[in-house]
Amino acid sequence: MPATVSHRDTCRLCGSKNVERVVSLQPIPLSENYSTDRQVAANAPRYPVDVYMCGDCGHVQHLDVIDPKDLWDSYTYYSGDAKGMPEHFLQVSDKIIKKSNPPAGSLIVDIGSNDGSLLKPFKQAGFRVLGIDPATEVAKKANESGIPTIPSLMSLDLAKQIHGEHGPAQVICAFNVFAHADNLGEMVDCVRLMLAPDGLFFFEAQYLLDIIDGVLIATIFHEHMSHHSVKPLIDFLDRHGLELISVERARIQHGSLIGAVQLKGGKRPVEDSVKQLLALEADRKLDKLQTLRDFDAKVKQLRDRTIGLVETWKKQGATIAGYGAARSGPTLIAQLGLAGAIEFIVDDHPQKVGKYETGDGIPVVPTAELCKRMPDYTVILAWVHSQKIIETNQEYLDKGGHLVVLCPQTRIVGKNGDVKF
């Protein structure tokens, strides 16, 4: 059943109609959807992921919007299973507690809480916790693990209900979901409604500057409707009665932005970190259309390079596999000319092994098959874990296999390190 998709003609943050397409990409299927039928998977519908920029506020975004029910109903991404994410959340929760200093027993709310991985450290520290997530199976897992989770999209009605039943939240989080909402205005209005007068809202999203610098094409898929930067967010939050008081760049996901927000007119001063990133963005012309057009040109160069490699491998009669049935897989395959080249994908996710990746119908097999089948080249589709994958697959490399990293730069790794190409 095809998903419902709509195209908005206004900026998601400021409402301006002065929006321009700056990165043209191939349509891709919905990520995190796998089928037991190869033909069904191969014929999965594809939807646009072109990137637009607002000429007025500088916000970078997708304007083709997938209906949330179609996007989240079959979602299979679990934060707790992602390498490095539980450790990251543990560090983040510690920083949040120190920065916000919530009284004992305070309510901590996480919007887009997934399997509850971020809320677990807060619960262990003695705080009341509540998650909200529309992915029903993921929310079910969170509830089963002892993290109270409402299986729903965030809405004003739900925010009023939560405030009425649980009282104000001292801390509200939106980690890796602040880029997922089409109606961001409603999301931050929900935050303002639920937040205690001296509370703090923390969000994390991939940072536009890191996406550009690293040519992180793999982070562009339907869930990521916004690619955030500081300047557009300040005015947006201000219009909704909120104030950005600090920002921090983190290395998770190869570059993200963690922001702290208070109610407008709150007691905390705006920290120098905000002014410093504003100055950096101005210096890098991050709000200029030409900057994104230059990024588009780099993406096309990366695509041409990958297509050239694949053509060479095919002429050599080489076999090609993929490593990681990741959310980024369909993007890398479609945007970098890998369609029809990958014979199988190795992964150990129980909900993916034995099924087929949507879009190309590539079978997903256990990672133990890598050394048994010994493909000549294995493209790392789970790009954020490239280094870890290289370190843990030395046997495959020693036996003559090659691991291929596509972004942020193309690398071919053999048993003795990088191979020239």
TAWO-V277783 format. One line per field, one symbol per residue. phi: phi as a letter, one per 40 degrees, with the letter a starting at -180 (. if undefined). burial: b if it has 24 or more other ideal C-beta (glycine too) atoms within 12 Angstrom, else e. Layout:
# TAWO-V277783
phi = ???
burial = ???
This chain:
# TAWO-V277783
phi = .cccbbbcbbcccbgcccbbcbbcbccbcccfbbbcbccccccdcbbcbdbbbcccbgcbacbcbcddcccbdbcbcbdcccdgcdccccccccccccccfccdgccbbbcgcfcgcccdcccccgccbabbaccccccccccccgbdbccaccaccccccccccbgcccbbbacgbcbcccccdcccccccccccdbcbbbbbaccdccccccfcccccaccccbbcbcdccdcccccbgbacbabbcbcdfghbbbbbbbcdgcccccccdccccdccccccfcbbdccccccdccccccccccdcccccccccgccbbbbgccdcddcccccbgcdgcccabcabcccbcgbbcchbgccbbccccccccfccbbccccccbdccccccbcdcccchcbcbbcacacbbbbcbhcbca
burial = eebebeebebbbbbebeebbbbbebbbbbbbbbbbeeeeebeebbbbbbbbbbbbebbbbbbbbbbebebbbebbbbbbbbbbbbbebbeebbebbbebbebeeebbbbbbbbbbbbbbbbbbeeebbbbbbbbbebbbebbbebebbbbbbbbeeebbeebbeebebbbbbbbbbbbbbbbbbbebbbbbbbbbbeebbbbbbbbbbbbbbebbbbbbbbbbbbbbbbbbbbbbbbbebebbbbbbbbbebbbbbbbbbbbbbebeeebeeebeebbebbeebebbbbebbeebbebbeebbebbeebbeebeeeebbbbbbbbbbbbbbbbbbbbbbebbbbbbbebebbbebbbbbbbbbbbebebbeeebbbbbbbbbbbbbeebbeebeebbeeebbbbbbbbebbbbbeeeeeee
